[in-house]
């Protein structure tokens, strides 16, 4: 579990100007993240626009990242569905030998009860031996995985090793840290409150914005984990505006704007997502110049 402490990044999926996968850009981008010190890589999460990728494209993305990574960093694979049977079929039919954990979000749209959420992840855990990181993001799923449900799942299945907590609720995050064993990872899924979570005992982050500033972000998280709040706070305030700009028109609209201006990818998204407004483009450009 220690391999998932620190800074993980939720990788984007680069598209070329024909809106096809840009595997060359993805390979170079993986190398950039590794060379700047990130601790692990998350493949096919929300930021990857995975819901707009075909099964064949997902396989290409997975192979591209695996090949570029060359076993240097742990890899986490995003696998989510609001149909439990479909999720189990994904697990059975996907070659997971190159991945170190699964990241799975709360079932979305159909709004299950806490009992339904428990049974959904209980079935997932019974059908894979890979470590599982739960993903709580009620702003997207319309349901909160409550702390008691998380605790029950962690007690029932030792390979449910942590949660990416992205409810934006620091009080709930602290409750998760307090009520679970020290070896259960409470990982920030909200860039803006990553540092407070780390200083309260969180295990780090699975970040969107860290992709644009991997070195600075790693320094912030590592300083926080080491108890050096003053140094960590300096990095937080340097990145604070980026946290705001990255999400004011949604994700991955903001981060792709950052990365395209830095030369890492074309600024292309797949519908229904669209590029940032001219105003946001200019604000990000000004921020990067500063």
N, C-alpha and C positions, 0 to 999 in steps of 0.2 A: 504493500500500500504506500510505502514511502515514495515510490516512483511517481505518484500522483500528488505529491506535495509541491507547492511552488506555482509556477506559471505555465498553464496550458493555454493553447490558442485554438479557437474554433475557426478552422481554415475556410477561406472563401473558395468558390469555384470560378476561376477566370474563364471568360468567354471571349472569342475573337469577334471581329466586326461582322461576321456572318452568324453570330450567336451560337457558334459551335464551341465545344470544349477546347480550351487552349492548354494542352498538356505541357507544352514547353514552358509557358509562364508558370504553371503550377509547380513543375519540378524546380525551377529557379527560386520560386517563392518558398518552398519547403527548405531549400538550402539556406536562404536568407534567415528564416526563423531559427534554424538550428545554429547557424554561425553566430547569432546574436543571443544565444544562451537560454532559449525557452526550454522548459523541462519536459513537455510532452505535447503531442499534436492530436487534435480532435478532427476526425474526418466525417464528412456528410452529416454535420449538424444543421441547425436552422440557418446559420450564416452561410452555409454552402449552397443555399437555395435547393436543397435536396428534393423538395416536393416537386420541383420542375424538371428533375432529371429522370430519364428513363432507366429501367433496370440495367440496360447495357451501358449507359453512361456512368451509372454508379460504379459498375465493375471497373470501368476505365479509370475513374477517379481513384478508387482504392488501389489499383495496381500502380498508378503513377506515383502516389504518395509512398507506397511501400518501397518501390524501386528507388525513389529519391532519398528516402530516409536511411536506407542501408543498415537497418537494425540499430541506429544510433540513439533514437529516442522512443519511448513508449508511445504506442498508437491506441487511440480510443475511437471506436466506431459508433456513430449515431444510428440507432435503430429504434424507431417509434411507430406506433400505430394506435388508432382508436378502436381497432378490431383485434382482440387478444389472439384469436386463432390466426389471423394474418401475421401478427408479430412472431408467433411461434414458428410459422412457416418460413418467415424470413430467416430466423435463426437456424433452422434446419437446412435451408438451401444455400446459405452463404458460407463461403470458405473463410473461416475466422482464424486460421492458424497464424497469421501475421499480426493479429491484434491482441492487445493486452487487457482490454476491458470494453464493455458496452456502455454507452450513455443512452438512457431511454427516458423520454419525457412522459409526463402524465398524459393519459388518453385525452384527446382534445375533442371539442365540439359536442359530444354526446353527454358530457357532464355527469360522470358516474359519482356515486356516493363514496364515502371513505371506505366502506366495505368493498365496493367494486374496485376501487383503486388498489386496495390491499390484495384482492384476489388476482387482479391483472398482473401485478408484479410478482406475486407468489408463483403464478404459473410460469412467468418468464424465468424466475430463478430455478424452478424445477426442470427447466428444459435447456439449461446451459451451465457449464462449470466455470465459464469466464467470470471474472469480477464484474459486478454491475454497479454503475453510478446512476442513481435516480436523478431526474431532472425536473425540478419544480419551477414552472414558469406560467403562473396563472394569467398573466397578461395576454398570453397566446392561447392557452388551453381552456380558460374560463373556470378552472378548478384548482384549488390550492391543495397540495398534499400536506395534511396537517402533521405537526411534529409527532403526535402519538402514533400516527400511521407509519411514519418513518421509523420510529423506535421499534414498533412491532415487526416490521419487515427486517430491520437490522438484527433483531434478536432471533428471528425465525431462520434467517439465511445468512451465514457468515460471509458468503461471497457477495452480498450486497454491502459494498465497502464504503459508500459515501453518497452524498447528494450534492448536485449542483443547485444551489439555492438562489433563485432569481425572482423571488417575489417582491424584491425591493423593500423588504420589511426587516430592518436591523434587529428589532426586538424578537421577531420570530427566528432569525438566524442565530441570535445568542441563545435562545431557548433550545434550539437544536444542538448547539455546541455543549450546552450545560447538561442536557438529559441523556446524551449518548456517550458511549465509552470513548476513551482517548484515541483508540485506533479507528474510529469511524470518522471519515473525512467530511467536514462541512466546507464545501468549496463555493466561493462566490461566483454567481453568474451575472452580477451587476457591477460593471466597472466602477461606477461612482461610489459604491460602498465596499469595495474590495479591501481597502486598507483598514477601515474600522472593523470589518469582520476578522481580518488576520490578527489585528492587535487584541481581539477578544478571544482568540484561540482557533480561528478558522485555519484551514489547511492551504489556502491559496486561492487560485482563480482559474476558471476557464473563460478566457477573455476574448472579446471582439477587438477592442482598440489596441491591445498589445501587439497585434499584427503590424500596425503602422509604426509602433515605437517599442519594439521588443526589448532592446537593451535597457531603456529607461524603465520600462514596466517591470522587468525582471529585477532591477535594482530596487525598485519600490517594494515589491513583494518580499524579496530576500531580506531587506532591511527590517521590514515588519516582522517576519518570522524570527529574526534574530533579536527582536526587542528594541531595535534602534529606531524609536518612533520619530525622532527629530529628522534623521536622514530620510526616512520613508515619507514623512510629511512633505518635505521639500519636493520630492518626485511627484507626489499626489497633486500638489498645487500647480506644478508645471504641466501636468497632464489633464487637469480638471476641465479646462475648456474643451479639450479633445473629447472627453467623455460626453459632454453636452452636445457638441457638434455631431458626434458620431451617431446619435440616436434621434435627433430632433425631427428627421423625416423618415425614420425607420431604419431597420437593419435588414440587409446589408447595404442599403443605399448610401449611408454615411461612410462606412468603412471602405467601400469601393471607390468613393470619391477621394478619400485620403490616399489610397493605394495607387490609383491611376495618376494622381498628381505627383506621387513619388516615383512613378515609372515602373511599378510592379505588374500592372495589368491594364487592359482596356477598361474603360468605364461602361461596361455593358451588363445589363441585368435581363432576366427573362420575365415577361408579363406573368402575373399582374404587377410585378415590381417595376419601377421606372427610375431613371436617373434623378439625381438631386436637382433642385431648382437652381437657377442662375445665382440667386442670392446666397444659397448655402455653398455653392461652388466657390464663390468669391470669399466668403467668410473662412472656409477651410484653407484657401490659398493664402489669405492674410495670416492666418494662424501659423501655417507652415513656414512662412517667411520670417515671422517673429521668432 
